[in-house]
Amino acid sequence: MRGRELLLRRLMPLLVLLVVATTAAPAAEIPAIAAAADLKFALSEIATQFKRETGRELRLSFGSSGNFTRQIEQGAPFEMFLSADENYIFRLAEQGRTVDRGRLYALGQVGLFVPHGSQLRVDAELADLRAALQEGRIKRFAIANPEHAPYGRAARALLESTGLWDSIEAHLVLGENAAQAMQFAASGASQGGIVPLALALAPEIARRGQFILLPAAWYARDPLRQRMVLLKSAGDSAAAFYAYLLQPAAREILARYGFVEPPESE
């Protein structure tokens, strides 16, 4: 009996190590991907298809590009970053945190979303938004925070270029990112909002209101040039997903959600 106990004592550390290895290894091998909030629906669909075709899992996190940039600078363990503003990618590249300067994967678009029951009407010239501000019909209007969300900067540029910023600024409710701004607009917490086309096209959002695309020329000062990059810590799965996003299957999904494919040279 004593011999058996001695053997178990000697084997126990090995058994513990085996259990830890078999339970912890899979989680460690799943790459963490940071993605701009406007990609919530499109990238989730692409990741599901990627897993089905390759068997590789991904851990997706969605938020504002500015916040993710700061997190990466502070050592957050992301392996890949898809930003809604390419300048954040360039900033990280200059710090030596990326494999290269990445690849432009899409051009984003914004428009006006008005929830059902709102007093605001949808029109491509924003004529009713202007009238509603003059008549006091607008109490709350949603955009993403321009301080760290590229879609917020695009919304601000659009409202400034159309001469609406000064009169609407006091009524703004700022989402932490584009997805939260979309939530404010779609839930009726605001009379409307300037939000990404990619989010407004999702069926669960589309049935909550009306959306109209607005001219890119109105926010040309802050274009939505969306760039992705592998970080220095990237492993095989992250690299495979990066390559997959450039393939026709992924491009088709991005196009379906309203992302414009950039020229190959970029």
N, C-alpha and C positions, 0 to 999 in steps of 0.2 A: 504493500500500500504506500509505504514511504517513497519507494522508487517512482511510483506513478505520480505522486504529488510533486516530486522534484522535477519530473519531466514536464508536467503542466506548467510549473513555474518558469521553466526555461523557455517553453514555447509561447507563453502568454504575450510577451512583448512582440514576438513575430506575428501572432494572431491579431493583435491590436493594430500593428502597422498595416497588415493586409486589409483589415476592415476599413481603416482610414483611407488607404489608397483606392479601394474599389468604390468608396462612397464619395470621396472628395474630388477625384480626378475628373469625372465627367463635367462637374460644375466649373472646374478651373479651365477646362478646354472650350467652354462656350464663350465666344468673344463678346465683349460689351461694345455696342454700337451707339454712338450719340448722333441724334438726327434732329433737324429742325422740325418744329411742331407741325408745319404744313404737310409734312410727309406721313403723318400719323396713319392715314388709311392706305395710301399707295404703297408705302414701304412695308407695312404689315402684310399686305397681300403678296408683295414680292418675296418677303422672307418666308412666308408659308410655302410658296411655290419652290423656292430655293431648297428648303428642307425636304420637300417631297421628291425633288429631283436628285439631291445630293446626300440626303441623310444628315446634313450638318445643321445644328441648331444655332440660333443667335439670340442675344439678349438686347432688345431694343429699348432705348430711352429717348423720349421726345421732350423737347423744351426749346427755350430761346437760344439762338446761336451764340449770342453774347455771353450768356451764363455758362454755356458749355465750354466756351473758349477759356473763361476764367477758371473753371474746374480743371480743365486739362493742364493749364499753366500751374495749377496747384498740385498736380500729380494724380488726378483722377485716372483710374485704370482702363480708359477706353482704348480700343484698338483701331477704331475707324470713326471718322467724323464727317457727317454730311451737313454742311452749313447752308443757310439760305442767303448768306452774303459771303462771297469769295474772299473778301478782305480779311475775314477772321482766319481763313486758311493760310493766307499769305503771312499773317502775323505769327502764327504758330510755326510756319516754315522758316521764317527769319530767326526764330529762337532755336531752331534745330530740333524741334519736337516731331517732325514728320519725315516720312520717307522721301517725299519730293514736294512739289507745289500742287499736287493733286490734279484733278480733272473736272472741268465744268460738265455737270450732268444734266442740268435743266435750267430753263428760264421760267421764273414764277410769274403768276398773273393775279391781279386782285379785282374785286368788284364790290358792288353794294348788295348787302343782304338785308331783307326786311322780313321780320317774322309775321306770321298770320296774326291779324288783330291789331297790327300797328296802324297808327294814323298816317304814317309815312308811305308814300307811293314810290314804286320802282320806276326809274326812267334813266336813260343813258346819258342825259345831259345834267343830271342832278338838279333839275329845275325845282322839283317838289321839295328836295332837301333844303334848298335855298329859301323857298317860300315858307317851309315849316319853321326854319330858324327865325325868320322875320315875324311870323305869327305866334311864336311861342309854343308850337306843337312838339318841339324836341326837348325832352327832359334829360335823356341819357342816350349817348351814341358810343358804340364800342370800336376800339382799335387796339392793336397790340402796343405795348409800351415801346415808344421810339428809342428809349435809352439803350435797350439791349436786344430788341427784336427787329430784324430787318423788315418784316412785314409792317411793323409799326412805323418805321421810317418811310416806307413806301406810301403808307396811308397819309402820313403827315405831308409828304411832298405833294401828293395828289390834292389834298385839301387846300394846301397853300397855293398850288398852281391854278386852282379854280376859284380862288378868292374866298374860300369858306372857312379857313382856319381860325381867323380872329373871332368869328361869331360862334364857332362850334367848340372851341377849346374848353370853355367853362362847362360844357355838357358831356365831356368825354369820360368814359369809364375805360380804364386801361387794363387789358389782359396781361398777365405775366408773360404770355407768349401768344402766338397766333391762334392756337387751339382754344385757349381760354377766352380770347376775344370773340372767337366763333361761338363759343358756348354762351357768352353774354348776349350776343345777337339772336341766336337761335332759340334761346329759352324765353325770350320776351323780357329779359332783365334790362334791355335797352330797346329803343324804337328802331334800331338798325345798326349797321356797322360796315366798315370797310375791311373785308376779310379775304383770305386766299380762295381762289377758284378751286384749288385742290381739295379743300375741306368742304366747300359748299356743294360740290358734286357728289359727296358721299350720300347714299340713299337715306340714311338716318337723319341727315341734316336737311337734305333737299325737301323732304316732306313737311318741314316745319316753317317754310316761308318761301319767298321769291328772291332770286338772285339775278343780277345783270352784270356782265363783264364791262369794265371801264377801260378807256384807252391807255395803253402803256406810255404814251407820250406825256400823260399827265403826271407820271412819277419817274420820268426819264432821269431826273437828277439822282434818284436812288433806285437804280434798276435791280431787279431780283435775280442776280447772276449766282446760281446755286452751284457750289463746288464741293467735291468730296475728296478725302485724302486718307491714306493709311498713316497711322502714327507709328513711331519707332518700335513700339511694343507689339505690333501686329503679328499674328500667327497665320498659319495656313488657312484656317476657316475664314478669317477676315479678308485675307487676300483673295480667296476664291469668291467671296461675296462681292468684293470690289469689282472683280472682272465680270461677274454675272450681271451687275447693274449696267454694263455696257452692251449686253447682248440683246437681240431683238425681243425675247420674251419679256424682259424687264422693261425695255423701252416702250413696249405696247401698253403695259400697265401704267407707266408714268404718263403717257399720252392720253390715256383714258381719263386720268384725273386732271387733265388740263395743263400739264407741264409741256412747255415747248422745248423740242430737242435743239440743242445748240449746234453750231457748225462743228464738224469734226476737228477742225484746226484748233479749236479752243479747248 
